[in-house]
Amino acid sequence: MYGENVCPNHERCPRVPDPGTLLVDTSRGDRVGELRGVVGFYWSLRPVGGGIEWEVEPRYVRPALLMEQLRARTARLNARSRGEVL
């Protein structure tokens, strides 16, 4: 049938934020991460203090609230002040 496989997914694709934007991954207990880029159908996030990146579907991502941004940045600064390698 003509046009059968044109667009199998009818969900609207979310706009990709700028790299470095803090986002919350709701599929992993509201984990805050920094957007690194897009990998296929997934967004690549990295912990604010550094660490291993993970991939998440855009439907499970929302912008971080101001309080979540402050908490993530404070945790990073505290780790750095303790001499932890970031």
Backbone as a chain_set.jsonl record, in Angstrom:
{"seq": "MYGENVCPNHERCPRVPDPGTLLVDTSRGDRVGELRGVVGFYWSLRPVGGGIEWEVEPRYVRPALLMEQLRARTARLNARSRGEVL", "coords": {"N": [[0.844, -1.178, 0.0], [0.568, 2.225, -0.78], [2.547, 4.67, 0.815], [2.594, 3.44, 3.265], [4.791, 2.976, 4.985], [5.776, 5.492, 5.486], [5.813, 7.262, 7.751], [5.987, 5.758, 10.52], [5.866, 6.37, 13.223], [3.818, 8.389, 14.985], [4.153, 10.249, 16.919], [5.117, 13.485, 17.974], [8.31, 14.762, 17.362], [10.543, 15.828, 19.837], [12.166, 19.029, 20.251], [15.625, 19.287, 20.036], [17.606, 20.27, 22.71], [20.244, 22.716, 23.309], [23.66, 21.592, 23.384], [25.048, 20.802, 26.572], [22.951, 21.632, 28.106], [21.095, 21.183, 31.077], [19.318, 18.328, 31.905], [16.621, 16.154, 32.955], [16.405, 12.746, 33.496], [13.733, 10.865, 33.519], [13.307, 8.162, 33.474], [15.228, 7.005, 34.971], [14.981, 7.47, 37.742], [14.758, 10.298, 38.029], [17.301, 11.35, 37.379], [19.822, 13.73, 36.957], [21.364, 15.11, 34.144], [23.809, 16.274, 31.781], [23.28, 17.383, 28.54], [24.893, 15.849, 25.881], [24.779, 15.158, 23.214], [23.178, 13.814, 20.234], [22.387, 10.492, 19.529], [21.514, 8.546, 17.128], [18.292, 7.475, 17.713], [18.337, 8.292, 20.284], [19.153, 10.411, 23.133], [22.198, 11.569, 24.403], [23.387, 11.703, 27.613], [25.342, 13.077, 30.32], [26.649, 12.759, 33.597], [26.616, 15.625, 35.78], [28.944, 16.164, 37.247], [30.82, 14.857, 35.791], [31.716, 11.696, 34.36], [30.434, 8.484, 33.319], [28.711, 8.478, 30.292], [25.227, 8.152, 29.429], [22.499, 6.815, 27.52], [19.269, 7.906, 26.532], [15.79, 7.749, 25.757], [14.144, 10.416, 24.111], [11.528, 10.889, 25.009], [11.53, 10.396, 27.701], [12.782, 12.493, 28.897], [13.095, 15.621, 30.491], [13.284, 19.206, 30.947], [15.581, 20.32, 33.444], [14.575, 21.453, 36.622], [15.103, 24.585, 38.331], [15.914, 24.132, 41.002], [16.824, 21.486, 40.826], [18.96, 21.822, 39.078], [20.657, 23.439, 40.646], [21.164, 21.68, 42.786], [22.562, 19.595, 41.5], [24.834, 20.951, 40.536], [25.921, 21.887, 42.935], [26.561, 19.484, 44.215], [28.612, 18.641, 42.552], [30.551, 20.658, 42.976], [31.037, 20.267, 45.71], [32.177, 17.707, 45.677], [34.485, 18.24, 44.251], [35.768, 19.97, 46.061], [36.407, 18.2, 48.05], [38.467, 16.918, 46.93], [38.018, 14.914, 45.128], [38.38, 13.106, 42.1], [37.152, 14.354, 39.172]], "CA": [[0.0, 0.0, 0.0], [1.357, 3.441, -0.915], [2.665, 5.506, 2.006], [2.426, 2.644, 4.476], [5.947, 3.115, 5.869], [6.305, 6.848, 5.404], [6.09, 7.751, 9.103], [5.316, 4.841, 11.419], [5.724, 6.962, 14.545], [3.015, 9.609, 14.849], [4.487, 11.178, 17.983], [5.889, 14.655, 17.561], [9.688, 14.708, 17.84], [10.887, 17.017, 20.619], [13.3, 19.817, 19.79], [16.849, 18.954, 20.773], [18.2, 21.458, 23.34], [21.666, 22.955, 23.051], [24.576, 20.778, 24.198], [25.359, 21.413, 27.858], [21.718, 21.893, 28.838], [20.823, 20.199, 32.12], [18.054, 17.646, 31.703], [16.296, 15.116, 33.922], [16.018, 11.455, 32.928], [12.68, 10.345, 34.385], [13.33, 6.696, 33.469], [16.275, 6.588, 35.91], [14.793, 8.106, 39.045], [14.992, 11.743, 37.934], [18.741, 11.597, 37.353], [20.159, 14.946, 36.215], [22.514, 14.961, 33.266], [24.118, 17.329, 30.825], [23.139, 16.887, 27.17], [26.145, 15.8, 25.121], [24.485, 15.076, 21.795], [22.151, 12.879, 19.788], [22.916, 9.254, 18.973], [20.376, 7.849, 16.532], [17.004, 7.863, 18.292], [18.549, 8.559, 21.702], [19.936, 11.561, 23.556], [23.304, 11.168, 25.242], [23.526, 12.558, 28.788], [26.506, 12.806, 31.151], [26.483, 13.368, 34.922], [27.132, 16.993, 35.853], [30.298, 16.147, 37.762], [31.638, 13.993, 34.954], [31.425, 10.28, 34.519], [30.044, 7.717, 32.142], [27.489, 8.932, 29.622], [24.193, 7.168, 29.186], [21.555, 7.204, 26.473], [17.877, 7.885, 26.959], [14.821, 8.161, 24.741], [13.711, 11.794, 24.377], [10.231, 10.963, 25.698], [11.774, 10.289, 29.139], [13.624, 13.619, 29.297], [12.459, 16.928, 30.682], [14.26, 20.197, 31.424], [15.814, 20.326, 34.893], [14.095, 22.61, 37.36], [16.193, 25.368, 38.915], [16.391, 23.45, 42.21], [17.581, 20.314, 40.385], [20.222, 22.322, 38.529], [21.484, 23.872, 41.769], [21.569, 20.493, 43.535], [23.578, 18.883, 40.721], [26.057, 21.752, 40.5], [26.47, 21.91, 44.29], [27.174, 18.173, 44.446], [29.875, 18.635, 41.806], [31.496, 21.526, 43.678], [31.41, 19.614, 46.967], [33.096, 16.607, 45.349], [35.76, 18.851, 43.872], [36.402, 20.517, 47.259], [36.933, 17.063, 48.815], [39.608, 16.392, 46.204], [37.649, 13.789, 44.282], [38.685, 13.267, 40.684], [35.89, 14.502, 38.437]], "C": [[0.891, 1.244, 0.0], [1.363, 4.231, 0.39], [2.582, 4.747, 3.316], [3.57, 2.857, 5.474], [6.545, 4.52, 5.869], [6.684, 7.371, 6.781], [5.364, 6.851, 10.097], [5.076, 5.414, 12.808], [5.007, 8.3, 14.41], [3.278, 10.613, 15.964], [5.334, 12.32, 17.431], [7.285, 14.566, 18.166], [10.007, 15.977, 18.621], [12.104, 17.724, 20.033], [14.503, 19.479, 20.663], [17.421, 20.233, 21.379], [19.672, 21.598, 22.966], [22.517, 22.019, 23.907], [24.969, 21.527, 25.469], [24.138, 21.718, 28.696], [21.496, 20.797, 29.866], [19.408, 19.667, 31.952], [17.866, 16.579, 32.765], [15.815, 13.885, 33.178], [15.007, 10.822, 33.874], [12.643, 8.82, 34.406], [14.376, 6.149, 34.439], [16.172, 7.358, 37.229], [15.12, 9.574, 39.071], [16.477, 12.106, 38.054], [19.036, 12.797, 36.459], [21.414, 14.691, 35.394], [22.63, 16.125, 32.31], [24.023, 16.738, 29.418], [24.467, 16.975, 26.439], [25.889, 15.771, 23.626], [23.396, 14.059, 21.511], [22.832, 11.686, 19.128], [21.737, 8.464, 18.425], [19.059, 8.378, 17.085], [17.127, 8.274, 19.755], [19.327, 9.845, 21.92], [20.994, 11.06, 24.515], [23.462, 12.186, 26.372], [24.751, 12.122, 29.578], [26.254, 13.424, 32.516], [27.164, 14.727, 34.985], [28.583, 17.018, 36.324], [31.261, 15.323, 36.929], [31.278, 12.54, 35.211], [30.99, 9.659, 33.204], [28.72, 8.231, 31.588], [26.495, 7.786, 29.527], [23.246, 7.711, 28.13], [20.136, 7.02, 26.97], [16.998, 8.308, 25.786], [14.319, 9.562, 25.095], [12.384, 11.891, 25.132], [10.376, 10.871, 27.215], [12.594, 11.451, 29.69], [12.769, 14.869, 29.448], [13.526, 17.912, 31.142], [14.38, 20.137, 32.944], [15.259, 21.604, 35.503], [15.284, 23.34, 37.972], [16.773, 24.673, 40.143], [17.223, 22.219, 41.846], [18.933, 20.715, 39.796], [21.175, 22.713, 39.656], [22.013, 22.675, 42.563], [22.695, 19.752, 42.813], [24.901, 19.652, 40.705], [26.728, 21.821, 41.876], [27.16, 20.591, 44.612], [28.524, 18.089, 43.744], [30.933, 19.473, 42.523], [31.945, 20.906, 44.994], [32.399, 18.476, 46.719], [34.47, 17.168, 44.997], [36.492, 19.396, 45.101], [36.97, 19.41, 48.162], [38.131, 16.418, 48.107], [39.299, 15.192, 45.33], [37.979, 14.103, 42.834], [37.375, 13.295, 39.915], [36.067, 14.113, 36.985]], "O": [[1.881, 1.286, 0.73], [0.315, 4.438, 1.001], [2.505, 5.364, 4.379], [3.333, 2.91, 6.681], [7.712, 4.697, 6.221], [7.792, 7.881, 6.953], [4.234, 7.151, 10.48], [4.158, 4.974, 13.501], [5.526, 9.232, 13.796], [2.704, 11.702, 15.968], [6.158, 12.129, 16.536], [7.423, 14.319, 19.364], [9.772, 17.081, 18.131], [12.958, 17.101, 19.403], [14.393, 19.398, 21.886], [17.698, 21.186, 20.65], [20.261, 20.694, 22.374], [22.137, 21.689, 25.03], [25.194, 22.737, 25.442], [24.265, 22.032, 29.88], [21.684, 19.617, 29.57], [18.441, 20.424, 31.867], [18.827, 16.147, 33.401], [14.926, 13.968, 32.332], [15.385, 10.297, 34.922], [12.003, 8.241, 35.283], [14.402, 4.946, 34.699], [17.176, 7.836, 37.757], [15.704, 10.059, 40.04], [16.843, 13.055, 38.748], [18.551, 12.868, 35.33], [22.395, 14.132, 35.885], [21.671, 16.858, 32.066], [24.625, 15.701, 29.14], [25.09, 18.035, 26.381], [26.685, 16.298, 22.849], [22.775, 13.515, 22.424], [23.723, 11.837, 18.292], [21.037, 7.787, 19.179], [18.743, 9.56, 16.952], [16.12, 8.574, 20.397], [20.053, 10.315, 21.044], [20.712, 10.209, 25.359], [23.649, 13.377, 26.125], [25.156, 10.961, 29.526], [25.694, 14.518, 32.591], [28.174, 14.953, 34.318], [29.372, 17.826, 35.834], [32.406, 15.117, 37.33], [30.603, 12.221, 36.189], [31.159, 10.237, 32.13], [27.742, 8.396, 32.318], [26.866, 6.612, 29.543], [23.2, 8.915, 27.878], [19.841, 6.099, 27.731], [17.398, 9.108, 24.941], [14.093, 9.855, 26.269], [12.144, 12.879, 25.826], [9.451, 11.228, 27.944], [13.053, 11.397, 30.831], [11.863, 15.137, 28.66], [14.56, 17.503, 31.67], [13.389, 19.925, 33.642], [15.449, 22.696, 34.968], [16.361, 22.761, 38.112], [17.992, 24.628, 40.31], [18.229, 21.943, 42.5], [19.932, 20.024, 39.997], [22.355, 22.364, 39.628], [23.176, 22.661, 42.967], [23.668, 19.333, 43.44], [25.968, 19.055, 40.848], [27.955, 21.815, 41.972], [28.232, 20.584, 45.218], [29.474, 17.526, 44.288], [32.079, 19.045, 42.661], [33.117, 21.01, 45.356], [33.355, 18.307, 47.477], [35.495, 16.621, 45.405], [37.716, 19.295, 45.176], [37.895, 19.649, 48.939], [38.734, 15.481, 48.63], [40.211, 14.523, 44.843], [37.864, 15.25, 42.4], [36.579, 12.359, 40.001], [35.113, 14.172, 36.21]]}, "num_chains": 1, "name": "protein.A"}
